[in-house]
Amino acid sequence: MRHLPWQTSAQRRLRNFQVIQTEHQRRAYLQALGIDVWVPGDQPEPDAAPVSENEAVGDMGWTELRSCVAECTRCPLHASRTQTVFGVGNENADWLIVGEAPGAEEDRRGEPFVGRAGKLLTEILRAADQDRGQVFIANILKCRPPHNRDPEVEESAACRRYLERQIALIQPKIILAVGRVAAQTLLETNTPVGKLRGQLHHLGDIPLIVTYHPAYLLRSPTQKRKAWQDIRLALDVVAGQAA
């Protein structure tokens, strides 16, 4: 099993592939999910430290993760959302597309990248011989920020564990970071998209390509050629022709 980006040091972020082994850990995990745990009267509670919330998410499968995201109240955005936007697509996809955050239509429909920008993304993927249903599409944030503003640092941090778990479950061959917010958040940098695109990055051992957001391409159609160059690079990486 390959190492993921948040496993580069022993204490960093999630320990996604650990198995809850002790009885106390099992009980703490169930409690983190809001499930009542019955403890026999003749069996005292162990003294071990409880499993953290992040560790609980790190053990979730798709069904549990979807439910956890749908009920999330970790940041103030939950108060204004219509619904969460978990992500859609093939759960065993080779390609993971990561965007910024839901817009008004995404918030209404519960699906990322709909509307004109979503249609353009679908066309770009089709040109790369990637059907929309074959890839997995997600966002940095699972809830819509008011007035479609940029995500705040605290909001991105609150949602990060969900995206990390999605990456761990999917195990994609490549990640396509679409737009400035997605690229800078995933790569933890302030470098502009124009300087990040056109080259191969890695999130741990997973190849990552940065490209322009479809909404930007709709405003600046002359940049579509560069975006296609990014897609060609991604195709080469997946095919093993780029390093």
N, C-alpha and C positions, 0 to 999 in steps of 0.2 A: 504494500500500500504506500503510495507516494506521499511525501510531506506537503502540507499546504502552507500558504504564506504566513498565517498566524501561528505556525509551529516553529518559527525560526529560533526561538529561545524557550526554555522550559516553562516560564511563567507567562508567556505572551498570549493575550486574548483567550481564545477558546481552546479547550482540549477536546476536539470534536469526536475523536474516535475512541475515547475511553469508555469502558463498560462499567456501569454502576454495579459493584460487586458486594458491598456490605449491606446488611439489612438496614442500617441507619441511612445510608445513601439512598436506598430504594425509597424509604419513607419520605425523605426530604425532597426527592424528585417528584413524588406524587403530590406532596403538599404544595410544591412550586406550581403545579398544574391546577391547583384548587380542588384536589381530590381528598376527601376525608380519609384518614388512615386510622384503622383500628389497631390499638396496641393492647395485647393481653395484660391483665392486671398483675400477673406474676412475672412479667418480663420488663425490667426497668429499661428506660430509654438509654441507648449508648451515649458515651461522652464525646464521640467523634464530632468534628466540625461539620455543619450541614453543607450539602451541595449548593453551590452558588446558582443564581438564576441563569448566568451564562452557560454554566456546565449543563444545566437542564436542557437549554435550547440545543446545545451541542450534541445531545443524544436523540433528538426528535427525528421522527420520520416525516414524510410529506404531510400526512393527515394531521398529526399533532402540530406541526409547524404552521400549517394554514390556520388552524384554530387559534393558535397563540397570536399570530399576526392580526387576525380578525378582532380579537379581544384586547389588543394592546392599548395601554394608556400611559406608556413610558414618557411621552412628551405632550405638550399642549395641543398638538395638531389633531389629536383624537376628538377634541371637542367640536371641531368645525367640519370634519369629514362626513361625506355621505356614506362611504364605505372604504375599506382598505383596498389597495391594489397590489395583490400578492405577486403577480407575475403569471405568464401563460406560456405554454409550449411543451416541448418534449422533455420529460424529466431525465432522459438519458442523452440529451443533445450534445453534439460535438461543439456547437457554437452557443455561447452565452452572450446575449446583447444586454448591456447595462446602460440605462439612461439616467435622467436626473430625478424627476419626481412626477407624480400624476398632475395633469391639468384638469380643467373643468369637466371635459368629456370623459376623461379616464376615471375621474372621481365618480361620475354618474354611472358609468358602465362597469367599473371594476376591472378594467383591462388596460394595460399600458400601450402607448403608441397607437392611438386611434385618431381619426380625423385626417387632415391633409398630411401632416408630418408622418403619421402612421402609414398612410397609403404610400408615401414616397419610400419609407423604410422597407415596406413589403416589395416594392418594385426593385429596390437595390438588391435585396436578398434574392429575388427571383433572377435577376441578371447574373448573380453569382451562383446560380443553380442551387439555392437554398430556399426551400419552401418555408413560409412563416411557421407552419406547424412542425417543422423539423428542428427549429432552434428553440431556445428558451429566452424569453424577454422579461427583464425585470428592471427595477429602478433603485437608485440609492435610497430614496424614501418610499414608504408604503402608503403615506397619506399626503393629500394635496396641501401645499403651503398656501395661505391666503393670497389672493390676487396673483398667483403663480410666481411669487417671489422666489429668489434663490433659497435653498435649504440653509438653515443655520447650523453651526458646528455641533451644537448639542443635539439637534434633530438627527443629523447624519450619524452621530455617535450612538444614539438610541436605536437606530434602525440597523446599524452595521452588523450586529450579531445575526440578524435574520438573513441578510445577503450572504454572509459568510457561511451560514448553514446551507443555504441553497447551493452555493459553489461546492461545498463538501459533498452534498448529495448528488449533484449533477456530474461532477468531475469532468468539466468540459475540456476539449482539446485546445480551445482558444476563447478568450474574452475580448469582445469588441466594446470598448468604452466610447459611448456616443455623446459627444459634447463636452464642454469645459468642466462642468460640475462633476460629472461621472469620472472623467479622466483625472482631475486633480484630487478628488476624494480617494479613488482607488490607489493612486500612485503616491498619495500624501505629498503633493507638491503644489507650488503656485505658478509653475511654468505654463505659459499660454498654450492653447491647443495647437496653434500653428507651429510651435517648436516641438511639441510632443508627437505629432502625427508624422507619418512617413518613416517610422523606425519601430523596431521590435522592443517591447518592454516585457517584463515578467511580474506576475503577482505570485510570489513564491516560485514554484516551478511551472506555473501555468502561463503560456505566452499571452500577451495582451497587446492589442493594437488600438490606437487612438484615432478617431475620425470625427468629422464635423457632425453636428446634430442635424437631422433632416429639416427641422424648423429653420435653422440657419441657412441651409441649402435652398430652401424656398425663397428666402430673402436675398440670397446671393448665389444665383444659379451658376455663375462663372466658376464657383468653387467645386462644382460637381465632379469635374475631372480629377481633382485632387482626392476627393472622397473615393472615387473609383480606384485610384492608385492604392489607397489604404485597403480597400476590399481585396484587391489583387494580392497585396502583401499578405493579408490574412489567409487567402487561399493557398499561397505558396507555403506559409508556415504549417498549415494543417497537412499539406501534401509532403512536408518534409524537405522542401526546397529552399527554406530560409532558416537562418540560425541567428 
